[in-house]
Amino acid sequence: MSTRSRRLGVDISIRTASGAGRTTLSAFDHALLNAGVANFNLLALSSVIPPGSTVTHVADGSEQPVEGDHGDRLYCVLSTAYAVEPGQVAWAGLGWTVDEETGGGLFVEHAARTEEDLHRALSDSLGDVVAHRGGGYGEFRTLTASASYVDRPVCALAVAAYEVSGWTPRA
Protein backbone atom coordinates (compact mmCIF):
# COMPACT_ATOMS: atom_id res chain seq x y z
CA MET A 1 0.00 0.00 0.00
CA SER A 2 1.42 3.38 -0.94
CA THR A 3 1.83 6.25 1.53
CA ARG A 4 -0.80 8.17 -0.41
CA SER A 5 -3.31 5.32 0.01
CA ARG A 6 -2.80 5.20 3.79
CA ARG A 7 -3.54 8.94 4.06
CA LEU A 8 -6.81 8.68 2.13
CA GLY A 9 -8.66 6.32 4.46
CA VAL A 10 -11.80 7.54 6.19
CA ASP A 11 -13.96 6.25 9.03
CA ILE A 12 -17.27 5.34 7.43
CA SER A 13 -20.32 4.77 9.63
CA ILE A 14 -23.25 2.83 8.23
CA ARG A 15 -26.67 3.68 9.59
CA THR A 16 -30.22 2.55 8.89
CA ALA A 17 -33.51 4.12 9.89
CA SER A 18 -37.10 4.65 8.89
CA GLY A 19 -39.41 7.62 9.14
CA ALA A 20 -43.00 8.61 8.49
CA GLY A 21 -44.68 11.84 7.44
CA ARG A 22 -47.61 13.31 5.59
CA THR A 23 -45.44 13.46 2.45
CA THR A 24 -42.58 11.35 1.15
CA LEU A 25 -40.25 14.33 1.69
CA SER A 26 -41.18 14.65 5.36
CA ALA A 27 -40.89 10.85 5.76
CA PHE A 28 -37.37 11.09 4.26
CA ASP A 29 -36.47 13.92 6.65
CA HIS A 30 -37.76 11.89 9.61
CA ALA A 31 -35.63 8.91 8.52
CA LEU A 32 -32.58 11.18 8.23
CA LEU A 33 -33.24 12.42 11.77
CA ASN A 34 -33.53 8.86 13.06
CA ALA A 35 -30.25 7.94 11.31
CA GLY A 36 -28.43 10.89 12.89
CA VAL A 37 -27.73 12.75 9.63
CA ALA A 38 -30.67 15.18 9.36
CA ASN A 39 -28.89 18.50 9.59
CA PHE A 40 -26.46 18.03 6.73
CA ASN A 41 -26.46 18.76 3.02
CA LEU A 42 -25.99 15.28 1.56
CA LEU A 43 -23.55 14.77 -1.29
CA ALA A 44 -23.96 11.38 -2.93
CA LEU A 45 -20.82 9.41 -3.70
CA SER A 46 -20.39 6.75 -6.36
CA SER A 47 -19.76 3.98 -3.84
CA VAL A 48 -15.98 3.52 -3.78
CA ILE A 49 -14.35 3.00 -0.37
CA PRO A 50 -10.88 4.61 -0.27
CA PRO A 51 -7.92 2.40 0.78
CA GLY A 52 -7.16 2.55 4.48
CA SER A 53 -10.80 3.12 5.44
CA THR A 54 -12.80 1.48 8.20
CA VAL A 55 -16.50 0.64 7.94
CA THR A 56 -18.55 0.37 11.14
CA HIS A 57 -22.24 -0.03 11.88
CA VAL A 58 -23.92 2.51 14.16
CA ALA A 59 -26.95 0.78 15.65
CA ASP A 60 -28.91 3.87 16.75
CA GLY A 61 -28.10 6.97 14.74
CA SER A 62 -30.49 9.16 16.70
CA GLU A 63 -28.43 8.41 19.83
CA GLN A 64 -25.07 8.73 18.01
CA PRO A 65 -25.52 11.43 15.36
CA VAL A 66 -22.75 12.30 12.93
CA GLU A 67 -20.79 15.23 14.34
CA GLY A 68 -20.77 18.52 12.49
CA ASP A 69 -22.47 21.88 12.22
CA HIS A 70 -25.96 22.52 10.92
CA GLY A 71 -25.78 22.79 7.12
CA ASP A 72 -22.34 21.19 6.70
CA ARG A 73 -21.79 18.84 3.76
CA LEU A 74 -21.92 15.10 4.41
CA TYR A 75 -20.37 12.87 1.79
CA CYS A 76 -22.32 9.61 1.73
CA VAL A 77 -23.65 6.61 -0.14
CA LEU A 78 -27.43 6.63 0.23
CA SER A 79 -30.25 4.19 -0.39
CA THR A 80 -33.88 5.21 0.10
CA ALA A 81 -37.17 3.44 -0.48
CA TYR A 82 -40.72 4.67 -0.01
CA ALA A 83 -44.11 3.09 0.68
CA VAL A 84 -46.95 5.41 -0.30
CA GLU A 85 -50.07 3.22 -0.13
CA PRO A 86 -51.63 1.13 2.64
CA GLY A 87 -50.00 -2.28 2.92
CA GLN A 88 -46.86 -1.39 0.98
CA VAL A 89 -43.43 -2.13 2.43
CA ALA A 90 -40.28 -0.29 1.46
CA TRP A 91 -36.82 -1.89 1.69
CA ALA A 92 -33.54 0.02 1.35
CA GLY A 93 -30.05 -1.38 1.75
CA LEU A 94 -26.35 -1.18 1.25
CA GLY A 95 -23.99 -3.98 0.35
CA TRP A 96 -20.23 -3.70 0.56
CA THR A 97 -16.99 -5.57 0.27
CA VAL A 98 -13.50 -4.58 1.36
CA ASP A 99 -10.06 -5.76 0.34
CA GLU A 100 -8.68 -6.72 3.75
CA GLU A 101 -5.13 -5.97 2.65
CA THR A 102 -5.67 -2.39 1.45
CA GLY A 103 -8.91 -1.39 3.20
CA GLY A 104 -10.27 -0.24 -0.16
CA GLY A 105 -13.65 -1.48 -1.24
CA LEU A 106 -16.99 -0.96 -2.89
CA PHE A 107 -20.55 -0.15 -1.85
CA VAL A 108 -23.75 -0.83 -3.78
CA GLU A 109 -27.14 0.59 -2.91
CA HIS A 110 -30.59 -0.71 -3.79
CA ALA A 111 -34.27 -0.35 -2.93
CA ALA A 112 -36.98 -2.99 -3.34
CA ARG A 113 -40.50 -3.99 -2.31
CA THR A 114 -39.39 -7.24 -0.62
CA GLU A 115 -36.44 -8.25 1.54
CA GLU A 116 -35.68 -11.14 -0.81
CA ASP A 117 -35.58 -8.86 -3.87
CA LEU A 118 -33.34 -6.41 -2.03
CA HIS A 119 -30.82 -9.05 -0.97
CA ARG A 120 -30.77 -10.52 -4.48
CA ALA A 121 -30.09 -7.11 -6.04
CA LEU A 122 -27.34 -6.30 -3.53
CA SER A 123 -25.66 -9.67 -4.05
CA ASP A 124 -25.95 -9.54 -7.84
CA SER A 125 -24.56 -6.00 -8.03
CA LEU A 126 -21.66 -6.75 -5.68
CA GLY A 127 -20.87 -9.90 -7.64
CA ASP A 128 -20.81 -7.97 -10.90
CA VAL A 129 -18.77 -4.98 -9.72
CA VAL A 130 -16.18 -7.24 -8.10
CA ALA A 131 -16.00 -9.45 -11.21
CA HIS A 132 -15.59 -6.37 -13.44
CA ARG A 133 -12.60 -5.36 -11.35
CA GLY A 134 -11.02 -8.82 -11.43
CA GLY A 135 -11.90 -9.93 -7.90
CA GLY A 136 -9.65 -9.59 -4.89
CA TYR A 137 -12.23 -8.35 -2.39
CA GLY A 138 -13.44 -9.97 0.83
CA GLU A 139 -16.81 -11.27 1.90
CA PHE A 140 -20.00 -9.46 0.97
CA ARG A 141 -21.81 -7.66 3.80
CA THR A 142 -25.23 -6.05 3.82
CA LEU A 143 -27.29 -3.77 6.02
CA THR A 144 -30.96 -3.14 5.32
CA ALA A 145 -33.92 -1.15 6.61
CA SER A 146 -37.64 -1.50 6.05
CA ALA A 147 -40.74 0.59 6.64
CA SER A 148 -44.44 -0.29 6.30
CA TYR A 149 -47.18 2.13 5.31
CA VAL A 150 -49.92 2.11 7.91
CA ASP A 151 -51.60 5.51 7.83
CA ARG A 152 -49.09 7.74 6.04
CA PRO A 153 -46.06 7.59 3.71
CA VAL A 154 -42.86 6.05 5.05
CA CYS A 155 -39.21 6.02 4.07
CA ALA A 156 -36.63 3.29 4.70
CA LEU A 157 -33.07 4.55 4.57
CA ALA A 158 -29.55 3.15 4.63
CA VAL A 159 -26.63 5.58 4.59
CA ALA A 160 -22.87 5.19 4.66
CA ALA A 161 -21.58 8.46 6.15
CA TYR A 162 -18.04 9.20 4.97
CA GLU A 163 -16.94 12.66 6.01
CA VAL A 164 -18.33 16.04 7.06
CA SER A 165 -17.02 19.20 5.47
CA GLY A 166 -17.81 22.77 6.51
CA TRP A 167 -18.18 25.73 4.22
CA THR A 168 -15.42 28.19 3.39
CA PRO A 169 -15.99 31.54 5.09
CA ARG A 170 -16.94 34.44 2.80
CA ALA A 171 -14.16 36.88 2.01
C-alpha positions in Angstrom: 0.0 0.0 0.0 1.4 3.4 -0.9 1.8 6.3 1.5 -0.8 8.2 -0.4 -3.3 5.3 0.0 -2.8 5.2 3.8 -3.5 8.9 4.1 -6.8 8.7 2.1 -8.7 6.3 4.5 -11.8 7.5 6.2 -14.0 6.3 9.0 -17.3 5.3 7.4 -20.3 4.8 9.6 -23.3 2.8 8.2 -26.7 3.7 9.6 -30.2 2.6 8.9 -33.5 4.1 9.9 -37.1 4.7 8.9 -39.4 7.6 9.1 -43.0 8.6 8.5 -44.7 11.8 7.4 -47.6 13.3 5.6 -45.4 13.5 2.5 -42.6 11.4 1.2 -40.2 14.3 1.7 -41.2 14.7 5.4 -40.9 10.8 5.8 -37.4 11.1 4.3 -36.5 13.9 6.6 -37.8 11.9 9.6 -35.6 8.9 8.5 -32.6 11.2 8.2 -33.2 12.4 11.8 -33.5 8.9 13.1 -30.3 7.9 11.3 -28.4 10.9 12.9 -27.7 12.7 9.6 -30.7 15.2 9.4 -28.9 18.5 9.6 -26.5 18.0 6.7 -26.5 18.8 3.0 -26.0 15.3 1.6 -23.5 14.8 -1.3 -24.0 11.4 -2.9 -20.8 9.4 -3.7 -20.4 6.8 -6.4 -19.8 4.0 -3.8 -16.0 3.5 -3.8 -14.3 3.0 -0.4 -10.9 4.6 -0.3 -7.9 2.4 0.8 -7.2 2.5 4.5 -10.8 3.1 5.4 -12.8 1.5 8.2 -16.5 0.6 7.9 -18.6 0.4 11.1 -22.2 0.0 11.9 -23.9 2.5 14.2 -27.0 0.8 15.7 -28.9 3.9 16.7 -28.1 7.0 14.7 -30.5 9.2 16.7 -28.4 8.4 19.8 -25.1 8.7 18.0 -25.5 11.4 15.4 -22.8 12.3 12.9 -20.8 15.2 14.3 -20.8 18.5 12.5 -22.5 21.9 12.2 -26.0 22.5 10.9 -25.8 22.8 7.1 -22.3 21.2 6.7 -21.8 18.8 3.8 -21.9 15.1 4.4 -20.4 12.9 1.8 -22.3 9.6 1.7 -23.7 6.6 -0.1 -27.4 6.6 0.2 -30.3 4.2 -0.4 -33.9 5.2 0.1 -37.2 3.4 -0.5 -40.7 4.7 0.0 -44.1 3.1 0.7 -47.0 5.4 -0.3 -50.1 3.2 -0.1 -51.6 1.1 2.6 -50.0 -2.3 2.9 -46.9 -1.4 1.0 -43.4 -2.1 2.4 -40.3 -0.3 1.5 -36.8 -1.9 1.7 -33.5 0.0 1.4 -30.1 -1.4 1.8 -26.3 -1.2 1.3 -24.0 -4.0 0.4 -20.2 -3.7 0.6 -17.0 -5.6 0.3 -13.5 -4.6 1.4 -10.1 -5.8 0.3 -8.7 -6.7 3.8 -5.1 -6.0 2.6 -5.7 -2.4 1.5 -8.9 -1.4 3.2 -10.3 -0.2 -0.2 -13.6 -1.5 -1.2 -17.0 -1.0 -2.9 -20.6 -0.1 -1.9 -23.7 -0.8 -3.8 -27.1 0.6 -2.9 -30.6 -0.7 -3.8 -34.3 -0.3 -2.9 -37.0 -3.0 -3.3 -40.5 -4.0 -2.3 -39.4 -7.2 -0.6 -36.4 -8.3 1.5 -35.7 -11.1 -0.8 -35.6 -8.9 -3.9 -33.3 -6.4 -2.0 -30.8 -9.1 -1.0 -30.8 -10.5 -4.5 -30.1 -7.1 -6.0 -27.3 -6.3 -3.5 -25.7 -9.7 -4.0 -26.0 -9.5 -7.8 -24.6 -6.0 -8.0 -21.7 -6.8 -5.7 -20.9 -9.9 -7.6 -20.8 -8.0 -10.9 -18.8 -5.0 -9.7 -16.2 -7.2 -8.1 -16.0 -9.4 -11.2 -15.6 -6.4 -13.4 -12.6 -5.4 -11.3 -11.0 -8.8 -11.4 -11.9 -9.9 -7.9 -9.7 -9.6 -4.9 -12.2 -8.3 -2.4 -13.4 -10.0 0.8 -16.8 -11.3 1.9 -20.0 -9.5 1.0 -21.8 -7.7 3.8 -25.2 -6.1 3.8 -27.3 -3.8 6.0 -31.0 -3.1 5.3 -33.9 -1.2 6.6 -37.6 -1.5 6.0 -40.7 0.6 6.6 -44.4 -0.3 6.3 -47.2 2.1 5.3 -49.9 2.1 7.9 -51.6 5.5 7.8 -49.1 7.7 6.0 -46.1 7.6 3.7 -42.9 6.1 5.0 -39.2 6.0 4.1 -36.6 3.3 4.7 -33.1 4.6 4.6 -29.5 3.1 4.6 -26.6 5.6 4.6 -22.9 5.2 4.7 -21.6 8.5 6.2 -18.0 9.2 5.0 -16.9 12.7 6.0 -18.3 16.0 7.1 -17.0 19.2 5.5 -17.8 22.8 6.5 -18.2 25.7 4.2 -15.4 28.2 3.4 -16.0 31.5 5.1 -16.9 34.4 2.8 -14.2 36.9 2.0 
